[in-house]
Amino acid sequence: MKGFDPDHFVNHETGQSANQGIALDIAAPNLKESEIVELVGRVAVVTGGASGIGRGMAEAFLEQGMKVVIGDVEPAALEKTVTELKAAGGDIVGAVCDVSNQDSVDAMAKSSLEAYGAVHVLCNNAGVAGEGGPTWKRSIEDWNWVMGVNLTGVLHGIRSFVPIMIEQGDEGHVVNTASIAGLLAGSGTYGVSKQACVALSEGLFSDFAQHAPKLGVSVLCPGWVKTRIIESERNRPEAPRQTQREEAPFGALMRKAVEDAIANGLEPRAVGDIVVDGIKARQFYLLTHPWENMIEHRMKNIIEKRDPIGTSPPGLQIPGLPEESKD
Ligand SMILES: NC(=O)c1ccc[n+]([C@@H]2O[C@H](COP(=O)([O-])OP(=O)(O)OC[C@H]3O[C@@H](n4cnc5c(N)ncnc54)[C@H](O)[C@@H]3O)[C@@H](O)[C@H]2O)c1
């Protein structure tokens, strides 16, 4: 949990941490008969596994004695990560894969089966952050790219792998990486894609309960994590690239603040451990930071029919960001 200070989330009137008394209870399991008791020897597939949170998950799974397939659109980073994790003793293979393309994800499913003969855990984790700016000024290419990776990419993973997992007849688990942005008032391409990822995951939970009771699902909603997400442009498939940064409501100053928050965020490996615990406990919502106050604020805005102003409650600020970023 290095790097994250919950006391940043401070009530300026009382001087108290807003999170005092709120514990993130990852350990409280909601066990079902479909629980995966043992991860040793099972096979995990992680998209976006060459970097950041995906790599953190891969490391955590390998430590559990699992076999791991990582899929990623960036071949050089993929090769480097596979080489390093193999050198550390991991049973791991890589597959170049663009999650926004169903054929590419199908091919990764095929190569996963060729490598290990089964898939028990699927982590639809690959994701990108797009442009800033008012909704109508963000390019349609940006909307399509971000939704194509962050939402349709998750759907492609479900469509390729879940039938295989059902056919196997074993217990299995799907983890979809959304974001805390998927639980707060929506904003822009990223927020919309992550809200949709949460909704997709909630629907999958019901689908599994009705049609595939041996499968479980979690939606991972991280706060700041020390990764390369701010450099997502490196994976944008084609022009036009970022053109509107100066017009973004957050602007250059806010970009710097986000960069700093991410640089001081959780270590990806700590998120990997949260995911392992979440799978074992069959916990649906996986939160990495104690930011329940912000979720409650959003929900109260809805229930009390207030305007969706501010990501955090009055008098509080988003941890890691300056006050002016609230809206
Ligand atoms: N870092 C954070 O603070 C944070 C917070 C909340 C949610 N997330 C989410 O975590 C997930 C992982 O991101 P990260 O923070 O580790 O960033 P990252 O950039 O370090 O890793 C993302 C990985 O996804 C890969 N990728 C991008 N587009 C792809 C595509 N089309 N097909 C396959 N792979 C692709 C990248 O090459 C990269 O290896 C994302 O879904 C992101 O939205 C991150």
PDBQT file of the ligand as one rigid body, heavy atoms in Angstrom, charges set to zero:
ROOT
HETATM    1  N1  LIG A 401      -3.271   3.512 -13.080  1.00  0.00    +0.000 N 
HETATM    2  C1  LIG A 401      -4.370   3.936 -12.475  1.00  0.00    +0.000 C 
HETATM    3  O1  LIG A 401      -4.318   4.846 -11.616  1.00  0.00    +0.000 OA
HETATM    4  C2  LIG A 401      -5.690   3.297 -12.826  1.00  0.00    +0.000 A 
HETATM    5  C3  LIG A 401      -6.812   3.638 -12.056  1.00  0.00    +0.000 A 
HETATM    6  C4  LIG A 401      -8.030   3.048 -12.355  1.00  0.00    +0.000 A 
HETATM    7  C5  LIG A 401      -8.135   2.128 -13.377  1.00  0.00    +0.000 A 
HETATM    8  N2  LIG A 401      -7.053   1.818 -14.115  1.00  0.00    +0.000 N 
HETATM    9  C6  LIG A 401      -7.216   0.822 -15.191  1.00  0.00    +0.000 C 
HETATM   10  O2  LIG A 401      -6.253  -0.205 -15.049  1.00  0.00    +0.000 OA
HETATM   11  C7  LIG A 401      -6.103  -0.872 -16.301  1.00  0.00    +0.000 C 
HETATM   12  C8  LIG A 401      -4.624  -1.086 -16.566  1.00  0.00    +0.000 C 
HETATM   13  O3  LIG A 401      -4.025   0.169 -16.832  1.00  0.00    +0.000 OA
HETATM   14  P1  LIG A 401      -2.644   0.608 -16.148  1.00  0.00    +0.000 P 
HETATM   15  O4  LIG A 401      -2.962   1.713 -15.223  1.00  0.00    +0.000 OA
HETATM   16  O5  LIG A 401      -1.918  -0.566 -15.658  1.00  0.00    +0.000 OA
HETATM   17  O6  LIG A 401      -1.918   1.302 -17.408  1.00  0.00    +0.000 OA
HETATM   18  P2  LIG A 401      -0.665   0.816 -18.289  1.00  0.00    +0.000 P 
HETATM   19  O7  LIG A 401      -0.657   1.744 -19.458  1.00  0.00    +0.000 OA
HETATM   20  O8  LIG A 401       0.557   0.731 -17.452  1.00  0.00    +0.000 OA
HETATM   21  O9  LIG A 401      -1.080  -0.642 -18.748  1.00  0.00    +0.000 OA
HETATM   22  C9  LIG A 401      -2.107  -0.850 -19.693  1.00  0.00    +0.000 C 
HETATM   23  C10 LIG A 401      -1.697  -1.987 -20.625  1.00  0.00    +0.000 C 
HETATM   24  O10 LIG A 401      -2.748  -2.196 -21.567  1.00  0.00    +0.000 OA
HETATM   25  C11 LIG A 401      -2.148  -2.373 -22.854  1.00  0.00    +0.000 C 
HETATM   26  N3  LIG A 401      -3.099  -2.022 -23.913  1.00  0.00    +0.000 N 
HETATM   27  C12 LIG A 401      -3.521  -0.800 -24.310  1.00  0.00    +0.000 A 
HETATM   28  N4  LIG A 401      -4.371  -0.905 -25.339  1.00  0.00    +0.000 NA
HETATM   29  C13 LIG A 401      -4.505  -2.227 -25.598  1.00  0.00    +0.000 A 
HETATM   30  C14 LIG A 401      -5.248  -2.964 -26.552  1.00  0.00    +0.000 A 
HETATM   31  N5  LIG A 401      -6.014  -2.370 -27.467  1.00  0.00    +0.000 N 
HETATM   32  N6  LIG A 401      -5.153  -4.311 -26.526  1.00  0.00    +0.000 NA
HETATM   33  C15 LIG A 401      -4.356  -4.942 -25.613  1.00  0.00    +0.000 A 
HETATM   34  N7  LIG A 401      -3.616  -4.297 -24.706  1.00  0.00    +0.000 NA
HETATM   35  C16 LIG A 401      -3.690  -2.952 -24.692  1.00  0.00    +0.000 A 
HETATM   36  C17 LIG A 401      -0.937  -1.461 -22.830  1.00  0.00    +0.000 C 
HETATM   37  O11 LIG A 401       0.018  -1.779 -23.828  1.00  0.00    +0.000 OA
HETATM   38  C18 LIG A 401      -0.435  -1.659 -21.415  1.00  0.00    +0.000 C 
HETATM   39  O12 LIG A 401       0.492  -2.720 -21.342  1.00  0.00    +0.000 OA
HETATM   40  C19 LIG A 401      -6.807   0.003 -17.324  1.00  0.00    +0.000 C 
HETATM   41  O13 LIG A 401      -8.066  -0.574 -17.640  1.00  0.00    +0.000 OA
HETATM   42  C20 LIG A 401      -6.979   1.317 -16.605  1.00  0.00    +0.000 C 
HETATM   43  O14 LIG A 401      -8.052   2.062 -17.105  1.00  0.00    +0.000 OA
HETATM   44  C21 LIG A 401      -5.825   2.373 -13.867  1.00  0.00    +0.000 A 
ENDROOT
TORSDOF 0
